[in-house]
Amino acid sequence: MKIIVNSTPIIALSLINQLDLLNQLFNEVIIPWAVYQEIVIAGDNKPGAKELKNANWIQVQEVASSSPLEPLLLGLDRGELEVILLAISIKPDWVIIDEKLARRVAKAMELPVKGTLGILLVGFYAGYLSKQEILDLSQQLVNYVIRISSPILNWLKTELDNDH
């Protein structure tokens, strides 16, 4: 499976020491150059920078700088814009993105979207993480001031309860 990942999921998974889960779950993990730049270059010494630098299994791809869609994607940051443009171009199995506006835009363009918690849930279904680990990791994300709404946390708990 091939995925394209935005900055926030990489940072969030790095904060809870789960970035390698992407490598375990997917054969192709791709980020656009703008995401690499945001995390590693602009965010040097911040969460995710060292982890992304060391993740040689993540492919960094350039995105054509001009697209007729760009004016339609106002309100997105450069990383989100490039994630969506790259996804339109290479048609991944999933686009991993957490920000609400970017998710709405991706869904409107009929791209398959998952977020950080969705990835943890895939890790649970694949047997890499237990139910308790998922609950603990999601609480760690909240403690790190990663914005996760109550409805999303409730959804996660319901999904975990429905499976096992």
C-alpha positions as CSV (number, residue, x, y, z in Angstrom):
1,M,0.0,0.0,0.0
2,K,1.1,3.5,-0.8
3,I,0.4,6.6,1.4
4,I,1.2,10.3,1.3
5,V,1.7,11.9,4.7
6,N,1.4,15.5,5.9
7,S,3.4,17.1,8.6
8,T,1.2,16.8,11.6
9,P,0.8,13.0,11.5
10,I,4.6,12.7,11.2
11,I,5.2,15.0,14.2
12,A,2.4,13.3,16.2
13,L,3.7,9.8,15.5
14,S,7.3,10.9,16.3
15,L,6.1,12.4,19.7
16,I,4.8,9.0,20.7
17,N,7.6,7.0,19.2
18,Q,5.4,5.4,16.6
19,L,6.7,6.9,13.3
20,D,8.1,3.4,12.4
21,L,4.5,2.1,12.5
22,L,4.1,3.7,9.0
23,N,7.1,1.6,7.8
24,Q,5.6,-1.6,9.3
25,L,2.1,-1.0,7.8
26,F,2.9,0.4,4.3
27,N,5.3,-0.5,1.5
28,E,5.5,3.1,0.2
29,V,5.5,6.2,2.5
30,I,5.8,9.4,0.6
31,I,5.9,13.1,1.6
32,P,6.2,16.1,-0.6
33,W,9.2,18.3,-0.4
34,A,7.2,21.1,1.5
35,V,6.5,18.6,4.3
36,Y,10.1,17.7,4.6
37,Q,11.1,21.3,4.6
38,E,8.5,22.2,7.2
39,I,9.6,19.5,9.6
40,V,13.3,19.1,9.0
41,I,14.6,22.5,7.8
42,A,12.2,25.0,9.3
43,G,11.5,22.8,12.3
44,D,15.1,21.8,13.1
45,N,15.4,20.5,16.7
46,K,11.6,20.4,17.0
47,P,9.5,17.2,17.3
48,G,9.7,15.0,14.3
49,A,12.8,16.6,12.7
50,K,15.4,14.0,13.9
51,E,13.0,11.1,13.3
52,L,12.2,12.2,9.8
53,K,15.9,12.7,8.9
54,N,16.6,9.2,10.1
55,A,13.6,7.6,8.3
56,N,15.4,6.6,5.1
57,W,12.3,4.6,4.1
58,I,10.3,7.7,3.6
59,Q,10.4,9.0,0.0
60,V,10.5,12.8,-0.5
61,Q,9.0,13.9,-3.8
62,E,9.0,17.3,-5.6
63,V,5.6,18.6,-6.6
64,A,5.1,20.8,-9.7
65,S,5.0,24.3,-8.3
66,S,2.1,25.5,-10.4
67,S,-1.2,23.8,-10.8
68,P,-4.5,25.0,-12.1
69,L,-5.9,23.7,-8.8
70,E,-3.8,26.0,-6.6
71,P,-6.3,28.9,-6.5
72,L,-9.0,26.4,-5.4
73,L,-6.9,25.3,-2.4
74,L,-6.6,28.7,-0.7
75,G,-6.4,28.4,3.1
76,L,-4.1,25.4,3.0
77,D,-0.5,25.7,4.0
78,R,2.2,24.7,1.5
79,G,2.6,21.2,2.9
80,E,-1.1,20.5,2.8
81,L,-1.3,21.9,-0.7
82,E,1.5,19.7,-1.9
83,V,0.1,16.6,-0.2
84,I,-3.2,17.0,-2.0
85,L,-1.6,17.9,-5.4
86,L,0.8,14.9,-5.1
87,A,-2.1,12.6,-4.1
88,I,-4.1,13.7,-7.2
89,S,-1.1,12.9,-9.3
90,I,0.0,9.5,-7.9
91,K,-3.2,8.2,-6.5
92,P,-2.1,6.7,-3.1
93,D,-4.2,4.2,-1.2
94,W,-4.5,6.8,1.6
95,V,-3.7,10.5,2.3
96,I,-2.7,10.9,5.9
97,I,-3.7,14.3,7.1
98,D,-5.1,15.7,10.4
99,E,-6.1,19.3,9.7
100,K,-9.8,19.7,9.3
101,L,-9.8,22.0,6.3
102,A,-7.2,20.0,4.4
103,R,-9.2,16.8,5.1
104,R,-12.4,18.4,3.8
105,V,-10.6,19.5,0.6
106,A,-9.0,16.1,0.1
107,K,-12.4,14.3,0.6
108,A,-14.0,16.8,-1.8
109,M,-11.4,15.7,-4.4
110,E,-12.4,12.1,-3.6
111,L,-9.0,11.2,-2.1
112,P,-9.1,8.5,0.6
113,V,-8.2,10.2,3.9
114,K,-7.0,8.9,7.3
115,G,-5.6,10.8,10.3
116,T,-3.1,9.9,13.0
117,L,-5.6,8.1,15.1
118,G,-6.8,6.2,12.0
119,I,-3.2,5.0,11.5
120,L,-3.0,3.9,15.1
121,L,-6.3,2.0,14.6
122,V,-4.8,0.3,11.4
123,G,-1.8,-0.7,13.6
124,F,-4.3,-2.2,16.1
125,Y,-6.1,-4.2,13.3
126,A,-2.7,-5.4,12.0
127,G,-1.7,-6.6,15.4
128,Y,1.1,-4.2,16.1
129,L,-0.7,-2.3,18.9
130,S,-3.0,-3.4,21.7
131,K,-6.2,-1.7,22.6
132,Q,-4.6,-0.4,25.8
133,E,-1.5,0.9,23.9
134,I,-3.8,2.8,21.5
135,L,-5.7,4.4,24.4
136,D,-2.4,5.3,26.1
137,L,-0.9,6.7,22.9
138,S,-3.9,8.8,22.2
139,Q,-3.8,10.2,25.7
140,Q,-0.1,11.0,25.2
141,L,-1.0,12.9,22.0
142,V,-3.5,15.0,24.0
143,N,-0.9,15.6,26.7
144,Y,1.5,16.8,24.0
145,V,-1.2,19.4,23.0
146,I,-2.0,17.7,19.8
147,R,-5.6,18.9,19.2
148,I,-7.9,15.9,19.2
149,S,-11.6,16.6,19.7
150,S,-13.8,14.6,22.1
151,P,-15.9,13.2,19.3
152,I,-12.8,11.9,17.6
153,L,-11.6,10.3,20.8
154,N,-15.0,8.8,21.3
155,W,-15.0,7.4,17.8
156,L,-11.6,5.8,18.5
157,K,-12.9,4.1,21.7
158,T,-16.0,2.9,19.9
159,E,-13.9,1.4,17.0
160,L,-11.7,-0.3,19.5
161,D,-14.6,-1.7,21.5
162,N,-16.4,-2.9,18.4
163,D,-13.4,-5.0,17.2
164,H,-12.2,-6.7,20.4
